[in-house]
Amino acid sequence: ETKLTSPPTDKIFRKRLLAFILVSLVLWLILLALNSNSLATVENWFTDHVRHSYVSTLFLKNGLSVFNQPLGTLSSQDNSHFMYVTWPEMPHLYPLGSILVFLPFGALLQNSFDPILVYKLELALFLVFAHICLFFFLRTFLKKNLHLFWKMIGLYIIYLTLVIYAADGMFDSIPFIFSLFAVTMFLSERYDYFFLFIGISVFLKYQAGIFLLPLIIVGLLKLIERNKPGLLLRNKA
């Protein structure tokens, strides 16, 4: 159940939430700027952002082969300026959208830009998306009629999942924001837009389709029900 709030109270709540989001983002960007780790990440051992940037280069040279051939094999035939492979026996296990996200960063790395600066640009982008997701999620979640303890637990989980992961080089916040929009459209019974946003999210990361599979099935059934030929004929009549 969602608490009903008067317009002035709701306006104050949004301002405070926005202030919290902006302060958090600024603090993380300052921490990122001061970070001296070689990968620019908080824990300095996650390598997703580095690997994806190089895979985008391999994609430009080898096309769809990055999805069905081991990256180690492709990189052994490559002479790019910047090269970075982990799990060399595996192909790229993410959809095409992930490569498009990292193409600009891969281009910077191949043109001799400072790698740490490029990594920080990547993480800054992920942190911005993570905080946008936080705003849209908390704007609704914190209005729920829940005990403060459960609200704090929810805040901790979503903050850890989005912000800390982004600071460790994972781009999950980008597909997540489209999943949020998709769920919003589902709850508004706008199933055409629901499938548009869920399609974008899955295009970036397969997990979105796995986690939201129940909603996809229900949304598909609802969409079919709304567009039955018999129903369309009756409406025309």
Salt bridges, closest charged atoms under 4 A:
ASP10 OD2 - ARG14 NE 3.54
ASP10 OD1 - LYS143 NZ 2.40
ASP48 OD2 - ARG51 NH2 3.98
ASP78 OD1 - LYS61 NZ 2.58
ASP172 OD2 - LYS205 NZ 2.71
GLU189 OE1 - ARG226 NH2 3.61
